[in-house]
Structures are given as C-alpha cells and as structure tokens.
Amino acid sequence: MKHFDVAIIGAGIAGASIASEIGAHRSVLLLEAEDHPGYHATGRSAAFWTESYGGPLVQPLTTASRDFLESPPPEFSSTGFLGPRGAINIARSDQPDLADQFLADFADNGLAMERWSWTQTAALIPELKPVWTQAVYEPDCCDIDVAALHAAYLRDARRKAVDLVCRAPVSQIRKSDGHWELVASGETYRATVLVNAAGAWADKVARLAGVKPVGIQPLIRNMVQIETDPPSTRDRPLVVGLDGSFYFKPEAGGSYWLSPHDEIPAEPGDVAPDELSVAMAIDRFEKVLDVRVMRVSRKWAGLRSFAPDRLPVIGYDIASPDFFWFAGQGGFGIQTAPATAKLARSLLLNQPMDECLRTIDTSLYAASRFS
C-alpha cells in the first residue's frame, strides 16, 4: 500500500490546480472517478472571465487570478489563457434600478465599469431591441481557454510527480493508525491529509470520511448553441441580464452560446440538458436581439456546486484537522482557480500568503465558518 502525504479526490480544475501548487512540496495522489478529468463541470464551462461574476465577495479572487491567467510562469505555459471580449450588463427600461445597484455593489472594488446609454450599446450590438435602455459596460471581461488551463495544471502536476489515477471512484474512506485509507476501484491508498476537491460530490466524500457535510448543493446550468440570421459577429461582447435571467456570447462560425442562467437543484451525477430550460434560453434571447433563430446546433448541461453562502470553502475541517475542504466554487471556479489554489497551498503547507492574496480577507472562505 503506497503512502502519500496528500490524497486529493477530484481532478477537475479544483483538484488539478491544488495538485499543481503543492506537487513540488509533498507526495500527492490525485484520484478521478471518470475516464478523463473535468468531465462534469470544468469541461462544460461557458468559458468567460469577468470580475463581477459571483458578486463582490468573490471578485477579489477573480482579480487576484488575472496576472497568472494572462502571463503564467514560462514553465507552466508558454502562452496565456485570456483573450479580449468585453461584457455588457443590460436591463429593460422598466428595471431602472438594476444598473445603479450593480454599480453600487462594486463601487469600492476598483473595477473598470462604465454606465452606457442605449445608443452606446446599440452601436456595438445593432440588433439590440430598444427596450434595453440600461447598461453597464465591463471592458476587462475576457474569454478564458478552459481546456488549455485545465490541461496545463494537469501537465504541471505530472511534471511535479503527482500520481493521477482515473476511473477510480472512491467507495470507502477510513482512518487507520492516524492516517486516511481510501478504497478506489479495488485499490487501497494511504495518505496523511485528505483534500476534498470533489465538486458536486463534496458532501458525499465528507460523509464517507465521517466528516460533517457543510451543505454543498449541486445545481444544473443549461447551455445551448444556436445559429441566427443575421449570424453573430465573433468580436462582440458577452451580454448579461442584470436581473440574472440570461447571458449569451457570440462564438466562432457565426453562432451564439446562451443560457437562461438557471440553477436547478440536483443530485451529483451526469446531467443532461433540460428541454424547457433550452426553450427558455432561446425565448429570452429573442426578447433581447432582433434576430431570427435558425437552428439549435448543440445543447448541454453542467454541474456547479455552492455552499449555503455561495462562497468557496477552503481550509481544514475544524473537527477533523487532516481533512481539507476545497469545494463550493460554484460557476466561478475556473476564473478564480489560480488565486484559490495559491490560498489552499499556503494553508496546506503552512506558508505565507502569496503576494496576490495579501489584501484579501481570506477568512471569508474558511471552512471553519461552518463549524
């Protein structure tokens, strides 16, 4: 039975990033239940990076991740992971307070935001219907190459001798002689510290380990790709409803990716797109742009998982000090991955905080808040 300093359950963006951060300092086992890492959430992302997404308390982690995503260390990646996009957050004329509230929510965070008129917005999006008179423009919004970032974290973890084992769902976790023993696909592994990076399965992993769950709720987000007449233009911005009812962005080839911004409670598992949600996404899209939807070319659904307060859960469990939570990253886990992984490394290895975290109140994300 091989012994590791740290065993990480889950090889999505959470598990891969933390393995990369600590792999040079500890012996690390990375267990993944599926054939390939990132199947349920990471690989189904809408793939944008915008500082306002997730709210004012998540924003510091997103902002702290930007430098790494734009200019990663050369040994990590020869290229960055962000591309220019821009975002326009819009509301109807009968929702006059939403834009003001949005600006007020981020007034103290130093974000680049501009209040736009309908004329300004329509100059960038000519098909915009005139009822959408309220707008806030975020010039710093970017596309993020999710697949490349995830692959880079996995590659860096391998370079640091992390053992990745796929097709290894954990069926049993027990304590023996002060260490964790994990049974996965008939094999038994032993570790000093257990990291719970299991995403939608985080509470299930906690129960297996005899640790009190914190209330991680899996939610389904539906996405659909459509083709329109006229077709989309690739260089246009992400469009987000300030009432939280939709977002869409143009993609290569003249199509749009859109979502009704839904969150349907679910059990952890392989989720399929919901036809009603797909229809709802298209209906809301047609209320925003004066275009004709020609066909649906693709539809999919992914899981996101939130703690009760919708903030990440990062740190040792207060009742089980060798059980480390790295969960609850919701829909912002990819855009915050560099900062959250560096925070986890500092806690796991008892190291000083990384420079990018020095001004952040990291206690907001501590697992001990659920004690």
Disulfide bonds with the S-S distance in Angstrom:
none
